[in-house]
């Protein structure tokens, strides 16, 4: 039986990529958009966290 904990990092990176892809067009068109900056930073944080998790 496969260990479900092994997929945690992959799922976290998948969610982070989705957040980054959604916030990036808004960040490119308006670089001072606070919500896009927060979303992009949170997505990058999740991407790093997903790399640490198994």
C-alpha positions as CSV (number, residue, x, y, z in Angstrom):
1,X,0.0,0.0,0.0
2,X,1.3,3.4,-1.0
3,X,2.1,5.9,1.8
4,X,-0.1,9.0,1.5
5,X,2.4,11.2,3.2
6,X,4.8,10.8,0.2
7,X,2.4,12.9,-2.0
8,X,2.2,15.9,0.4
9,X,5.1,17.7,-1.2
10,X,3.8,17.1,-4.7
11,X,0.3,18.3,-3.9
12,X,1.8,21.4,-2.2
13,X,3.9,22.2,-5.2
14,X,0.9,21.7,-7.5
15,X,-1.2,24.1,-5.5
16,X,1.6,26.6,-5.4
17,X,2.1,26.5,-9.1
18,X,-1.6,27.1,-9.6
19,X,-1.5,30.1,-7.3
20,X,1.6,31.5,-9.1
21,X,0.0,31.0,-12.5
22,X,-3.1,32.8,-11.5
23,X,-1.4,35.8,-9.9
24,X,1.4,36.3,-12.5
25,X,-0.7,38.0,-15.2
26,X,-2.0,40.5,-12.7
27,X,1.5,41.1,-11.4
28,X,2.8,41.7,-14.9
29,X,0.1,44.2,-15.9
30,X,0.2,46.1,-12.6
31,X,3.4,45.5,-10.6
32,X,2.0,47.4,-7.6
33,X,-1.1,45.3,-7.2
34,X,-1.0,44.3,-3.5
35,X,-3.2,41.2,-3.9
36,X,-1.1,39.9,-6.8
37,X,2.1,40.5,-4.8
38,X,0.7,38.6,-1.8
39,X,-0.5,35.8,-4.0
40,X,2.8,35.5,-5.8
41,X,4.7,35.6,-2.5
42,X,2.5,33.0,-0.9
43,X,2.8,30.7,-4.0
44,X,6.6,31.0,-3.8
45,X,6.5,30.2,-0.1
46,X,4.4,27.1,-0.8
47,X,6.7,26.1,-3.6
48,X,9.7,26.1,-1.2
49,X,7.6,24.3,1.5
50,X,6.6,21.6,-1.1
51,X,10.3,21.1,-1.9
52,X,11.1,20.5,1.8
53,X,8.1,18.1,2.5
54,X,8.4,14.5,1.5
